[in-house]
Amino acid sequence: MNVLKIAIAGAFLMLVVSFAAAAQDAKPGYIYFSKILEQMPKYTKMTKDFEAYKKTFDDMYQNLKSEYDSSVKDFEAKQSKMTDKVRKQSEAALADFKDRLEDYQNQAKEKVDKKRDEQMAPFLDEIITAVLAVAKEKGYTYVLDSWKGVTIVPANVDDFMAALKLKLRLK
């Protein structure tokens, strides 16, 4: 998944609630945003569906790339026997094919990125809403995301993963 998006969401969450942390009696908490996300059953299904969607583009690209590579090999094998005119036409055709291949790859990446962003938005919204609710219920003035299992918070910070899992109805 797009770890950058998760990191941005976590950073945004930290930024929003960190203003309250300036108070002397600040009560910090932390979560593992990516671990919560991975435990959401709907997220697991969405990930599988997304990978299947992405694979269709990857497979098509590989087919087109194989066809292009085959055309290049064919050209290289026959170019010594070609007239200048035919060779130039073949080179132009290969250049056009390469451009179309690159265009396909760029368009596929845009479609895949857009689909991922659309599918991730509800999960990010749900988690952020739950984090804010738990923070309010438990009296936390700010919450940090300990991304990738690396604790980036002081030792006296509370882990409220259990309360967040309960709020999201996760095991």
N, C-alpha and C positions, 0 to 999 in steps of 0.2 A: 504494500500500500504506500501511499504517498506520505512518507514520514515527515517531509517538509510541511505538509498541511497540518499534520498533527502537532508538530513543533510550533507552528504559527498559532494554532488554536490555543495551545498550552501557554505560549508566551503572551497572547492576548489576555487570557484568563489571569495570568500573573500580573500583567500590567493594570488591568481593571481593578483588581482587589488590592494591589500593593500600596495604593495611595492611603488606605486605611491603616497600613502597617506602621506608619510613623508614630502612632500613639504608643505611649509607654506600656500600656497593658495589652499590646497586640497579642493575639492568640493565633499563631500560624498552624497550618495543616499542610499535608502533602498527599498527593495521589500518584498513581502510575497510570496516566491517561491511556497509554497504549495497551496496558494489561486489561483495563476495564473494557476497552473497545473489543479486544480479542475474546472476551468472555460473553459478549452479547450474542445470543443465538442468531438473531437476524443479521448481524454483521458477518458471521461465518457464512451464512447462505449467500449474502450479498457478495462476499469475496469470491465464492465459487462461481457465481453467475457472472461477475465482472471478469474473472480470469477466462471464462469461456468466451465472453464477448471480445476480449482482447486477443484471444487466440485466433479468432476468425481473421482479424487484421494481420496478425503475425504470419498465419499460414498463407494468406493471399500474397503477402510481401515475399515470402520465401519462394512461392511458385513463380512470381514475376521475376525475382532475382535469379532463379535457376534458368528461366527462359532467357534473360539478358546474358547471363554467363555463357550459356550455350551459343547464343548468337555471336558473342565476342569470339569464342573459340572457333566457330565456323568461319567467321570473317578472317581471323588470323591464319587459318589453314588455307584459305582460298585467295587471299589478297595478292599473293605474288603472281597469280594467273589472271588478275582482273585488269581491265583497262583503267586508265586514270579516271575516266568519267564514272565508271561503275564503282571504283574504289571510293571516290569522293561521295557518291550517293550512299554507299553502304556506311561510310563513316558518319555521314549526316544522320542516317537512320538510327545508327547506334547511339549517337549523341542525343537524339530526340527520345529514344527509348530510355536512356539513362535519366534524362530530365523528368520524364513521366514517372519513372520509378521513384525518384526523389520526391516528386510532388505527392505521389501516393503515400509515401512514408510520412511526410509532413502532415498531410490531411488526416491520416489514420491516427497519428499522435494527438492531434487536436481533438478528434472525436473521442478517443480513449480518455484523454485528460478531462474533457467536458463531462463525459459519462461518470467518471470517478468522482469528480467534484459534486455532481448532482446526487450521486448515491451516498456520498459521505455526509452531506449537509444535515440530514435528519439525525444521524448518529451523534454528530458533534453538538447539535442543538440539544439533544436529549441529555447528553452527558453534562454539558455546561449548565443546563437548567438544574439538573440533579445536584451538581457540585455546589451551585449557589444556594440551593435549598438546604442541603446538609450543612453548609458553612453557617447559614443563618440559624438553623435549628441548634447547632452545637456551639455557636458563639465564636466561630473563627473569624478573624478580621482579614486574613488572606490565606490563600491556598497556592501551593507550588506544585508543579508537576515534576516528579523525579523521573525524567525521561531516560529510557533505555536501562532502567534499573540502577542508575547512578544517582545516589542521594546527593542533591545539590542544596540541601537545607541544613540548618543547625541541628544538633543532636536533640534539642528540647522541643522539636516540632512534632506534633501528633500526626499519626497515620490514620486517616479516617476512611480507608478503603472499605472496611466492613460496613460502615454506615452507608457509604455510597452504593455498595453492592446491594444492600437491603433496599435502598431507595429505587434502584433500577431493577429489582427483583431478579438478581443474578445469584448463582450458587457460590 
